[in-house]
Amino acid sequence: MKRLSIPYSILLFFLVISSCNSRKPNIVFILVDDLGWTDLGVYGSTFYETPNLDKLAGESVMFTNAYSASPVCSPTRAAIMTGKYPTRVNITDWIPGDEPKDRKLLGPKDDHQLALEEITLAETMKKNGYKTFFAGKWHLGDEGFLPEEQGFEINKGGHHRGSPTGTYYSPYQNPKLTDGPEGEYLTDRLTNESVRFMKENKDNPFFLYLAFYTVHTPIQPSKRHLEKFLKKAETLDNQGDPEKLSEHDGCTVSRQVNPEYASMVYAMDENVGKLLAVLDSLGLTENTTVIFTSDNGGLSTLPPYRDAPTSVMPLRAGKGWCYEGGIRVPLLIRQGKGQAGQISDVPVISMDFYPTILEMTHLPAMPDQHKDGLSLVPLLRGKQQLDRESLFWHFPHYHGSTWKPGAAIREGDWKLITFYEEDKTELYNLQTDLGENIEVSDKYPGIVTDLLQKLQQHQSETGAMLPKVNEEFREIL
């Protein structure tokens, strides 16, 4: 027996190492609500502070041309869950959306819940042995269509509303989240619930989906950080309210100066740092992929009589618009302990997360389900392109940002936007004009024709519904 003990110990050691190496990788997916492309320090903000996310970027692949599937929340969330363009699942507006009856057009009737027939990313992960956890904003349906009906074993705070039911402070008035101590901040609470889940499942592969309600309105500051940014605002060279730039019928904020919003961003960053620190303390970092992104652009454009909370300059417009400010979002992906930060300029979009996560977790692709997404794993390994020509956006509804029904396509450096009410098409070259300030459709009619045809073909293939003329509309002269 003594002669067997040393070889047996060696064998046991290698079996344990082999088991650790073969364990399925964890996925931590962090989705921030309404976080603008330039709201992080590493993406250019000089007023907001995001030290933890800036550090994460240095260990990640940082995408500079990442897009949300829609300029508003629910369609993007549906795209992440299904790997399909929002038009395919008929969720093209935030739920339940605006349906004005006094405008020239009537938006199409889209669904107010994600169909149970869709095989969600969470359902696929659960089926393959993952513990699945959801915390935060769901906004893809009410009872019968909530996270627990769509593949998540645990749901902390996800229901049909798209913003905090009460406030960002307990009591929350959230039917899916028990109240915490009075004054508890919602962003902190959702992170604490996520930490608890990770600790309880440190020995199991898990899929953790943390969908912060922040930085969506109402803008309610993190009280412990507000003073920091009030003082910082006093030091700005251009004190006072920022200039409002005209945008069709609305106005866009020109500078980031809002201390309350800054404190919300800082609290979010602080909590991401906490989450990453817990991964380290549990010894899970090496075997965990972290994905951080936003569901649409920052809220920077509103009617002239309202003040938007942030700016995403140099991008044009913001949430609700198919200009870059409404759809270009931050995206960081860290695999394991990461490596020296890399930057990818390849255009990517929300539907790509589904096939990416499947490949990362060594699960077979499901092309019939995530038919509009492409795995980003090749980009994470240094590849410089994806086998895809165009990206599309379809937002045929009116929105409180003053956006009117329209759609868009990006192909290479070209970006075309069509507005249905005005029967107008705009063309921009993003390589030379990131801010979409120089409209060039008259100079390149052939490109306009080509892109419009591709956009219309895509709409036909995905079942996109278009707005209709409002026969009851009478314009006031």
C-alpha positions as CSV (number, residue, x, y, z in Angstrom):
1,M,0.0,0.0,0.0
2,K,2.8,2.4,0.8
3,R,4.3,1.8,-2.7
4,L,0.9,2.7,-4.2
5,S,0.4,5.9,-2.2
6,I,2.8,8.2,-4.0
7,P,1.6,7.3,-7.6
8,Y,-2.0,7.5,-6.3
9,S,-1.5,11.0,-4.9
10,I,0.1,12.1,-8.2
11,L,-2.8,10.6,-10.1
12,L,-5.3,12.3,-7.8
13,F,-3.5,15.6,-8.3
14,F,-3.7,15.5,-12.0
15,L,-7.3,14.4,-11.9
16,V,-8.2,17.5,-9.8
17,I,-6.2,19.7,-12.2
18,S,-7.9,18.2,-15.2
19,S,-11.3,18.6,-13.5
20,C,-10.6,22.3,-12.9
21,N,-9.4,22.9,-16.4
22,S,-12.4,21.2,-17.9
23,R,-15.0,23.0,-15.9
24,K,-17.4,25.0,-17.9
25,P,-16.5,28.8,-17.9
26,N,-18.8,31.2,-16.1
27,I,-20.4,34.1,-17.8
28,V,-21.0,37.5,-16.1
29,F,-23.1,39.7,-18.4
30,I,-23.5,43.3,-17.2
31,L,-26.0,45.5,-19.0
32,V,-26.3,49.2,-18.0
33,D,-29.5,51.1,-18.9
34,D,-29.0,54.2,-21.1
35,L,-25.3,54.3,-20.6
36,G,-23.8,56.5,-23.4
37,W,-20.8,55.7,-25.6
38,T,-18.7,58.4,-23.9
39,D,-20.0,58.0,-20.4
40,L,-16.8,56.0,-19.3
41,G,-13.5,57.6,-18.8
42,V,-11.8,55.1,-21.1
43,Y,-14.3,56.1,-23.8
44,G,-13.5,59.8,-23.4
45,S,-15.4,61.2,-20.4
46,T,-13.5,63.8,-18.4
47,F,-16.3,64.6,-16.0
48,Y,-17.6,61.2,-15.1
49,E,-15.2,58.9,-13.3
50,T,-15.1,55.1,-13.9
51,P,-11.8,53.8,-12.5
52,N,-12.9,50.2,-12.2
53,L,-14.3,50.0,-15.7
54,D,-11.2,51.8,-17.1
55,K,-9.1,49.1,-15.4
56,L,-11.3,46.4,-16.8
57,A,-10.9,47.9,-20.3
58,G,-7.1,47.5,-19.9
59,E,-7.7,43.8,-19.4
60,S,-10.3,43.4,-22.1
61,V,-11.0,43.7,-25.8
62,M,-12.6,47.2,-26.0
63,F,-14.9,47.7,-29.0
64,T,-15.1,51.1,-30.5
65,N,-17.8,50.3,-33.0
66,A,-20.3,48.3,-30.8
67,Y,-24.0,48.9,-31.4
68,S,-27.2,48.2,-29.7
69,A,-29.9,46.5,-31.8
70,S,-32.2,49.5,-31.2
71,P,-32.0,53.1,-30.0
72,V,-34.4,52.1,-27.1
73,C,-34.3,49.4,-24.5
74,S,-36.8,46.5,-25.0
75,P,-35.9,45.7,-28.6
76,T,-32.2,45.5,-27.6
77,R,-33.0,43.3,-24.6
78,A,-35.0,41.0,-26.9
79,A,-32.1,40.9,-29.4
80,I,-29.7,39.8,-26.6
81,M,-32.0,37.1,-25.4
82,T,-32.8,35.7,-28.8
83,G,-29.9,36.5,-31.1
84,K,-32.4,37.9,-33.6
85,Y,-33.1,41.4,-34.9
86,P,-36.0,43.0,-33.0
87,T,-38.1,42.9,-36.2
88,R,-38.0,39.1,-36.2
89,V,-39.6,39.0,-32.7
90,N,-41.8,42.0,-33.3
91,I,-40.6,44.1,-30.4
92,T,-39.6,47.3,-32.1
93,D,-40.4,49.8,-29.4
94,W,-39.9,50.1,-25.6
95,I,-42.8,48.3,-23.9
96,P,-45.5,49.5,-24.1
97,G,-44.2,52.5,-26.0
98,D,-45.7,55.7,-27.2
99,E,-48.6,55.5,-29.6
100,P,-49.7,59.0,-30.4
101,K,-52.8,59.4,-32.5
102,D,-52.3,63.0,-33.4
103,R,-49.3,62.6,-35.7
104,K,-48.9,62.1,-39.4
105,L,-48.1,58.4,-39.1
106,L,-49.3,55.6,-36.9
107,G,-46.7,53.3,-35.6
108,P,-47.1,49.5,-36.2
109,K,-48.6,47.3,-33.4
110,D,-45.7,45.4,-31.9
111,D,-45.7,42.8,-29.1
112,H,-45.4,43.8,-25.5
113,Q,-43.7,40.6,-24.4
114,L,-41.0,38.2,-25.6
115,A,-42.7,35.1,-27.0
116,L,-42.2,31.9,-25.0
117,E,-41.6,30.1,-28.2
118,E,-38.2,31.8,-28.5
119,I,-35.3,29.7,-27.1
120,T,-33.6,32.3,-25.0
121,L,-29.9,32.5,-24.2
122,A,-30.8,31.8,-20.5
123,E,-32.8,28.7,-21.5
124,T,-29.9,27.3,-23.5
125,M,-27.5,27.9,-20.7
126,K,-29.8,26.3,-18.1
127,K,-30.4,23.3,-20.4
128,N,-26.6,22.8,-20.5
129,G,-26.0,22.6,-16.8
130,Y,-25.6,26.3,-15.9
131,K,-27.1,28.0,-12.9
132,T,-28.9,31.0,-14.3
133,F,-29.5,34.3,-12.4
134,F,-31.1,37.5,-13.3
135,A,-31.0,40.8,-11.4
136,G,-32.4,44.2,-12.4
137,K,-34.4,45.5,-15.4
138,W,-36.2,42.9,-17.5
139,H,-38.8,45.0,-19.5
140,L,-39.8,42.1,-21.8
141,G,-43.2,41.3,-20.5
142,D,-45.4,40.9,-17.5
143,E,-46.6,37.8,-15.6
144,G,-46.1,34.7,-17.6
145,F,-43.2,36.3,-19.5
146,L,-40.9,37.2,-16.7
147,P,-37.2,36.0,-16.4
148,E,-38.3,32.9,-14.5
149,E,-40.4,31.9,-17.5
150,Q,-37.6,32.6,-19.9
151,G,-34.8,30.4,-18.5
152,F,-33.6,32.2,-15.3
153,E,-33.8,30.1,-12.1
154,I,-33.5,33.2,-9.9
155,N,-35.0,36.7,-10.6
156,K,-34.2,39.6,-8.4
157,G,-36.0,42.8,-9.5
158,G,-37.0,41.9,-13.1
159,H,-40.6,42.8,-14.0
160,H,-42.5,44.6,-16.7
161,R,-41.5,48.2,-15.8
162,G,-38.6,49.9,-17.6
163,S,-37.5,52.1,-14.7
164,P,-37.6,51.9,-10.9
165,T,-41.3,51.5,-9.8
166,G,-40.7,53.8,-6.8
167,T,-37.3,55.3,-6.5
168,Y,-33.7,54.2,-6.5
169,Y,-33.9,54.0,-2.7
170,S,-35.6,51.4,-0.6
171,P,-38.6,50.9,-0.2
172,Y,-38.5,50.0,-3.9
173,Q,-42.2,49.1,-4.6
174,N,-40.8,46.3,-6.9
175,P,-42.9,43.2,-6.9
176,K,-39.9,41.0,-7.6
177,L,-37.5,42.5,-5.0
178,T,-38.0,42.7,-1.3
179,D,-37.3,46.0,0.3
180,G,-34.0,46.5,2.0
181,P,-33.1,48.7,4.9
182,E,-34.5,52.2,4.4
183,G,-32.2,54.2,2.2
184,E,-30.5,51.3,0.5
185,Y,-29.5,52.2,-3.0
186,L,-30.9,50.0,-5.8
187,T,-27.6,49.7,-7.7
188,D,-25.9,48.5,-4.5
189,R,-28.7,46.0,-3.8
190,L,-28.6,44.4,-7.2
191,T,-24.9,43.9,-6.9
192,N,-25.2,42.4,-3.5
193,E,-27.8,39.9,-4.8
194,S,-25.4,39.0,-7.6
195,V,-22.5,38.6,-5.1
196,R,-24.6,36.3,-3.0
197,F,-25.5,34.2,-6.0
198,M,-21.8,33.8,-7.0
199,K,-20.8,32.8,-3.5
200,E,-23.5,30.2,-3.3
201,N,-22.6,28.8,-6.8
202,K,-18.9,29.1,-6.8
203,D,-18.6,25.4,-7.4
204,N,-21.1,25.4,-10.2
205,P,-20.9,26.9,-13.7
206,F,-23.2,29.9,-13.8
207,F,-24.7,32.5,-16.1
208,L,-25.1,35.8,-14.2
209,Y,-27.1,38.5,-16.0
210,L,-26.9,41.8,-14.1
211,A,-29.1,44.4,-15.8
212,F,-28.7,47.6,-13.8
213,Y,-31.7,50.0,-13.8
214,T,-29.2,52.8,-13.6
215,V,-28.6,55.3,-15.3
216,H,-32.2,55.4,-16.5
217,T,-34.4,58.2,-15.3
218,P,-35.4,59.3,-12.7
219,I,-32.0,60.8,-12.2
220,Q,-31.6,60.1,-8.4
221,P,-28.0,60.5,-7.2
222,S,-25.9,58.2,-5.1
223,K,-25.9,60.2,-2.0
224,R,-22.5,59.1,-0.8
225,H,-20.9,60.3,-4.1
226,L,-22.9,63.4,-4.9
227,E,-20.8,65.9,-3.0
228,K,-17.7,64.7,-4.9
229,F,-19.2,65.7,-8.3
230,L,-20.9,68.9,-7.0
231,K,-17.4,70.1,-6.1
232,K,-16.0,68.9,-9.4
233,A,-18.7,70.8,-11.3
234,E,-17.6,74.0,-9.6
235,T,-14.1,73.6,-11.1
236,L,-15.2,73.3,-14.7
237,D,-14.0,76.0,-17.1
238,N,-17.5,76.3,-18.6
239,Q,-19.7,76.5,-15.5
240,G,-23.4,76.7,-15.8
241,D,-25.9,74.9,-18.0
242,P,-24.4,73.3,-21.1
243,E,-25.4,74.6,-24.6
244,K,-28.3,72.9,-26.2
245,L,-27.7,72.1,-29.9
246,S,-30.7,72.0,-32.2
247,E,-31.7,68.5,-33.5
248,H,-34.7,68.4,-35.7
249,D,-37.6,69.2,-33.3
250,G,-35.4,68.6,-30.2
251,C,-32.2,69.7,-28.6
252,T,-29.0,67.8,-27.7
253,V,-26.9,68.6,-24.6
254,S,-23.4,69.6,-25.6
255,R,-21.4,68.8,-22.4
256,Q,-21.3,66.4,-19.5
257,V,-21.8,68.5,-16.4
258,N,-24.6,66.9,-14.4
259,P,-23.3,66.0,-10.9
260,E,-26.3,63.8,-10.1
261,Y,-25.9,61.7,-13.2
262,A,-22.1,61.5,-12.6
263,S,-22.8,60.1,-9.1
264,M,-25.0,57.4,-10.6
265,V,-22.3,56.4,-13.1
266,Y,-19.7,56.4,-10.3
267,A,-21.9,54.2,-8.1
268,M,-22.4,51.8,-11.0
269,D,-18.6,51.6,-11.6
270,E,-18.0,51.1,-7.9
271,N,-20.4,48.1,-7.9
272,V,-18.8,46.6,-11.0
273,G,-15.5,46.8,-9.2
274,K,-17.1,45.0,-6.2
275,L,-18.3,42.3,-8.4
276,L,-14.9,41.8,-10.1
277,A,-13.2,41.8,-6.6
278,V,-15.5,39.0,-5.5
279,L,-14.6,36.9,-8.6
280,D,-11.0,37.3,-7.5
281,S,-11.6,36.4,-3.9
282,L,-13.5,33.3,-4.9
283,G,-10.8,32.2,-7.3
284,L,-13.2,32.4,-10.3
285,T,-11.7,35.1,-12.4
286,E,-9.5,32.8,-14.5
287,N,-12.6,30.8,-15.5
288,T,-15.1,33.7,-16.0
289,T,-15.9,35.8,-19.0
290,V,-17.1,39.3,-18.2
291,I,-19.2,41.2,-20.8
292,F,-20.1,44.8,-20.1
293,T,-22.3,47.0,-22.4
294,S,-25.4,49.2,-22.6
295,D,-28.9,48.7,-24.1
296,N,-28.8,52.0,-26.1
297,G,-27.2,55.4,-26.3
298,G,-27.2,58.0,-23.6
299,L,-30.2,60.2,-23.0
300,S,-28.9,63.4,-24.5
301,T,-31.7,64.6,-26.8
302,L,-35.1,65.8,-25.6
303,P,-37.7,68.5,-26.5
304,P,-36.3,72.1,-26.0
305,Y,-38.2,72.6,-22.8
306,R,-36.6,69.5,-21.1
307,D,-33.0,69.1,-19.9
308,A,-31.3,65.8,-20.8
309,P,-29.0,64.4,-18.2
310,T,-25.9,63.5,-20.3
311,S,-24.1,64.2,-23.5
312,V,-22.5,61.7,-25.9
313,M,-20.7,64.3,-28.1
314,P,-19.0,64.0,-30.6
315,L,-21.8,61.6,-31.6
316,R,-25.0,63.1,-32.9
317,A,-28.3,62.9,-30.9
318,G,-28.8,60.2,-28.3
319,K,-31.2,57.6,-27.0
320,G,-34.2,57.2,-29.3
321,W,-32.4,58.2,-32.4
322,C,-30.8,56.2,-35.2
323,Y,-27.9,58.6,-35.4
324,E,-24.8,57.3,-33.8
325,G,-25.5,58.8,-30.4
326,G,-28.6,56.6,-30.0
327,I,-27.1,53.3,-31.0
328,R,-23.3,53.3,-30.5
329,V,-22.5,51.9,-27.0
330,P,-19.5,50.9,-24.9
331,L,-18.5,47.2,-25.0
332,L,-15.8,45.4,-23.0
333,I,-15.2,41.7,-23.0
334,R,-12.7,40.1,-20.7
335,Q,-11.9,36.4,-20.8
336,G,-10.3,35.0,-17.6
337,K,-7.7,37.2,-16.1
338,G,-7.5,39.1,-19.3
339,Q,-4.4,40.4,-21.0
340,A,-3.0,43.7,-22.1
341,G,-6.0,45.7,-23.4
342,Q,-6.8,45.4,-27.1
343,I,-9.1,47.5,-29.2
344,S,-11.3,46.3,-32.0
345,D,-12.8,48.7,-34.5
346,V,-15.0,46.0,-36.1
347,P,-18.8,46.8,-36.1
348,V,-20.6,44.4,-33.8
349,I,-24.2,44.4,-32.4
350,S,-26.4,43.0,-29.6
351,M,-27.4,39.8,-31.5
352,D,-23.8,38.7,-31.4
353,F,-23.7,37.9,-27.7
354,Y,-25.8,34.7,-28.1
355,P,-23.5,32.8,-30.4
356,T,-20.4,34.4,-28.7
357,I,-21.4,33.0,-25.3
358,L,-22.2,29.6,-26.8
359,E,-18.7,29.4,-28.4
360,M,-17.1,30.6,-25.2
361,T,-18.8,27.9,-23.2
362,H,-18.0,25.2,-25.8
363,L,-21.7,24.7,-26.6
364,P,-22.9,24.0,-30.2
365,A,-24.1,26.9,-32.3
366,M,-27.9,27.3,-32.8
367,P,-28.1,29.1,-36.1
368,D,-31.9,28.7,-36.4
369,Q,-32.2,30.6,-33.1
370,H,-29.5,33.3,-33.2
371,K,-29.7,33.7,-36.9
372,D,-28.7,37.3,-36.9
373,G,-25.8,37.1,-34.6
374,L,-22.1,36.2,-35.3
375,S,-19.7,34.9,-32.7
376,L,-17.2,37.6,-31.6
377,V,-14.6,34.9,-30.5
378,P,-12.5,35.4,-33.7
379,L,-12.2,39.1,-32.8
380,L,-11.2,38.3,-29.3
381,R,-8.4,36.2,-30.8
382,G,-7.2,39.1,-32.9
383,K,-9.1,38.7,-36.2
384,Q,-9.7,42.0,-37.9
385,Q,-13.1,41.3,-39.5
386,L,-16.4,39.4,-39.4
387,D,-18.2,37.8,-42.4
388,R,-20.9,40.4,-42.4
389,E,-21.6,43.4,-44.8
390,S,-24.3,45.4,-43.1
391,L,-26.0,46.3,-39.8
392,F,-29.6,47.5,-39.6
393,W,-31.9,49.4,-37.3
394,H,-35.7,49.7,-37.5
395,F,-37.5,52.2,-35.3
396,P,-40.9,52.9,-36.9
397,H,-42.3,54.6,-33.9
398,Y,-42.4,58.2,-32.4
399,H,-40.3,58.7,-29.3
400,G,-40.1,61.2,-26.5
401,S,-36.6,62.2,-27.7
402,T,-38.5,63.9,-30.7
403,W,-37.4,61.1,-33.0
404,K,-39.9,60.3,-35.8
405,P,-40.4,56.9,-37.4
406,G,-37.4,55.7,-39.5
407,A,-34.7,53.2,-40.1
408,A,-31.0,52.9,-40.8
409,I,-28.3,50.8,-42.3
410,R,-24.5,50.8,-41.9
411,E,-22.2,49.2,-44.5
412,G,-18.5,49.8,-44.2
413,D,-18.0,53.5,-43.5
414,W,-21.4,54.4,-45.0
415,K,-24.5,55.1,-42.8
416,L,-27.9,55.8,-44.3
417,I,-30.9,56.9,-42.3
418,T,-34.4,57.2,-43.7
419,F,-37.2,59.2,-42.1
420,Y,-40.7,58.0,-43.1
421,E,-42.8,61.1,-42.1
422,E,-40.6,63.4,-44.1
423,D,-39.9,60.8,-46.9
424,K,-36.3,61.9,-46.5
425,T,-33.0,60.0,-46.7
426,E,-29.6,61.0,-45.3
427,L,-26.2,59.6,-46.0
428,Y,-23.0,60.0,-44.0
429,N,-19.4,58.7,-44.1
430,L,-18.5,57.7,-40.6
431,Q,-14.8,57.4,-41.4
432,T,-14.5,61.1,-42.1
433,D,-17.6,62.3,-40.3
434,L,-18.3,60.5,-37.0
435,G,-20.6,63.2,-35.8
436,E,-22.9,62.9,-38.9
437,N,-22.7,66.5,-39.6
438,I,-22.1,66.4,-43.4
439,E,-25.0,65.0,-45.3
440,V,-23.8,63.7,-48.7
441,S,-26.7,61.9,-50.3
442,D,-26.7,64.3,-53.3
443,K,-23.1,63.5,-54.0
444,Y,-23.5,59.7,-54.0
445,P,-26.9,58.8,-55.4
446,G,-25.8,55.3,-56.4
447,I,-24.8,54.5,-52.8
448,V,-28.1,55.8,-51.6
449,T,-30.0,53.6,-54.0
450,D,-27.9,50.5,-53.1
451,L,-28.3,51.0,-49.4
452,L,-32.0,51.7,-49.6
453,Q,-32.5,48.5,-51.5
454,K,-30.5,46.5,-49.0
455,L,-32.5,48.1,-46.1
456,Q,-35.8,47.3,-47.7
457,Q,-34.8,43.8,-48.5
458,H,-33.7,43.2,-44.9
459,Q,-37.0,44.6,-43.7
460,S,-38.9,42.2,-45.9
461,E,-36.8,39.2,-44.9
462,T,-37.2,39.9,-41.1
463,G,-40.9,40.8,-41.3
464,A,-40.4,44.4,-40.3
465,M,-43.7,46.3,-40.0
466,L,-43.9,49.9,-41.3
467,P,-45.9,52.9,-40.0
468,K,-49.1,53.8,-41.8
469,V,-50.6,57.1,-42.8
470,N,-52.9,58.5,-40.1
471,E,-56.1,59.2,-42.0
472,E,-57.4,61.2,-39.0
473,F,-54.5,63.6,-38.8
474,R,-55.2,67.2,-39.6
475,E,-52.2,69.5,-39.6
476,I,-52.7,72.8,-37.8
477,L,-51.5,75.6,-40.1
